[in-house]
């Protein structure tokens, strides 16, 4: 993706988030230079909190991509010992008909919440006994606390205010229907480097073409820009 395109997506996402009554935290608006100058930002970098825009390495963001902002994120070692900061929270924007492709997680359980906009569609499949994608299996999820069975490949629709709880092994893809959707994600500790298992061999992060300076750094920039 071109950096100029990423900058445009950031600006549009910030406008949509504000329009729905949310405000991003102060560190969201640091310039790269301001970020470098901070001596108190180690926890933000360690937790990979911040901007995240991906086309899954396929170069077709409008068709297959996702905007994310990690607001807070705990530590895996706390999750492993069962106490401490064991949670994470994100805001996402899924555009109309923009696919976030089929995947699951090994560790993370998550609530995915339609925070506003159009309809959120989630396509679901179950797992085989080893946790692999199972084309012929469904499963059971919670939707706002109510158990809901799904068949293989079933598409569940969620209006603003509605949500779904997904466990490891619930294979899912999602997109906006009828317009763009602002999505909240509340989960156990998030690890986007190792805990996204895609059905197809695709990348989690975008390759960046630096055609202009970044407005703000992506989490995938931290190692290179701040290391």
N, C-alpha and C positions, 0 to 999 in steps of 0.2 A: 504494500500500500504506500502511496505517496504521503509524505509528512503533511503536505498541504491539505490533503483529503482528511487526514486524521484531525488536524486542527479544526476543519470545518465541522466534523462530526462532534467534536468536543463542544463547540459553541452551540450547536443545535441541541445537543443533549442537555446542556446546562439550562437552556431556555425551557425545554420541556419539563425538566425536573422542577424548576421554579414555578412553572405554570400549574403544576399539580400540588403546590404547597410545600415542597421539600426544599431545603437548602443544603448544599454540600459543605463539609467542614472546611475550616480556613486553609489547611494544607493543600486542598484541591487547587487553590489559585496561586500557589507559589510558582514563580518562573523557574526554569532550570538553574539559573544563576543563584536565585535565592535559596533553592533547595541545596545546592552545593555548599553554600555559606553557612547553613545551619549546623550546629554542633549538638543538636538535641533531637535529630530525626531518625536515629538508628532504629527505633522500634517500628516506625512507619515502613522503613525499608525492609527490615527483617520480616515483618508480617505481610509484605507486599500489598499494602493498602494504597488505594489510589485509582487512577484512570487505567482502563483496560479496554482496548478496541481491537477486535480480531476479525479477520476474514478466513481464519483457519488455514492460512497459507495457500488458499486457492485463488486469490485475486478476484473474487466476485462478491464483494461485500454486500451489495444490494440484494443479491440472491441468497447468499450464505454468509452470515456474519452476526456479530452481536456487540452491543455496547455494554460495558460493565463498569461500576465503580465500587471498589471494596471499601466500605466505611469503617469496619473494625474486623479484627481477626485474632483469634487466640493462638495458643501454642500447642503443637502436637504432643509435646511431652506432658502438658497438663491433661490433655484428653486421654493419654495412655495411663496416667495415674488416677484419673477420675475426679479431679478437683482442680480448681483454678479457672483460668480463662479458657473455656472449652467451646466457645461459640464464635460465630462470624455473622456479618451482615453485609449485604450488597444491594445496590440498585442496578437494574438492568433496563435496557430498552430493546425490545424486539419489534422491528419494523414490520409493516404489512407484508405478509408473504415472505419474510426474510427467515430462512431456516437456520436454527441452531441444531446441528445434526445429531443423529442418534448416538447416545453415550450413556454411561453409568459411572458410578463411583464405588470404590472399594471401601472407603472409610466414611465419607461424608453422608449424613442424612440431612435433608433440607425441606423447608417449607418454601414453596414458590407461590407468590401472592400477586394477584392482579391489583396493582395500586391505582390504576386509572388509565383511561383511554379506551381502546377497542377491546375485542374479545381475545383472550389468550387461549391458544389451542395447544394441547400436549398430546402427542402420540406415544403410546405405551406398549412395551413388550416385557415379558418376564425373562427369567434366566433359567439355564439348565442347572443341574446339581453342582456344577463347578463355577457357577456365576457367569457363564458365557451367554451371549445373546441367543435367545430361543425363539425362533420364528413361529413356533406352534404353541407357545405358552403365554398365558395372561398372568394376572396376579391380583393383589388387593392393596389399595391405598386408602389413606384418610383424606377426606375433603371437608375442611372446616370441622374436623372432629368426627365426621360420619364415615364409617367404613363403606368403601365403594369397590366392587369387583370390576375388573376390566379384562376384556378378551385381547388376544394377540393383535396388535396393530390398531386397537381402538383409539379413537381421537376424542378426548374429553375437552369440553369447552368451559371457560371460566370468565364470568363477567367481572367488572371492577368490584373489589371487595372480597371475591372468592379466592380460595387457595387450595393447594394440594400438598400433601406430605409424601415425599419420596424417600425410600430407603435404599441402601446399597443393593444392587441387583435389579432395581426397577429401571429398565432401559427406557430412555425418553428423548424425544426431539420436540421442539416447540417453535411457534411463530405467532405473529399477530394476524388476526383475521378482521378485515373491515377497516383497518387503520393501524397506527402504531400503539404499542402497549408499554406503559411504565410498570415494571415488575420489581417486587421486593423479594429478596432471598434471605431467609434466616436459617442458619445451619450450624452443625458442628464445625470444628476447625476446618478451614479451607486450604487445600494445597493444589493450586492449579498446575503446578509443574509435574506432579506424579500421579494425581488422583482423578484424572479425567481419562476414562477408557472409551475410546471411540469405536464404533462398529467398523468404520472404514479407516484405512491408514492415513489420517490427516493430521496436521499440526494444530496445536492449541493457540499459538501466537502468530501474528503477522510478521512478514518480512518487510522492513521499512526502507523506502527510497527517500533519502534526505534531500528533497528539492527545496525546502525552506526550513527555517529554525522552528523547533517545537514551541508551541505556546506553553504547554505543561508536559511533564514527563509521564510516559506510560510506566506501569509496573515492570514491563519487559525492557525498559530502558535503564533500570536502576543499576544493574551490574556494569554496564558500559559507561554510563554517564557519571555515576557516583562512586564506582569501584576504586 
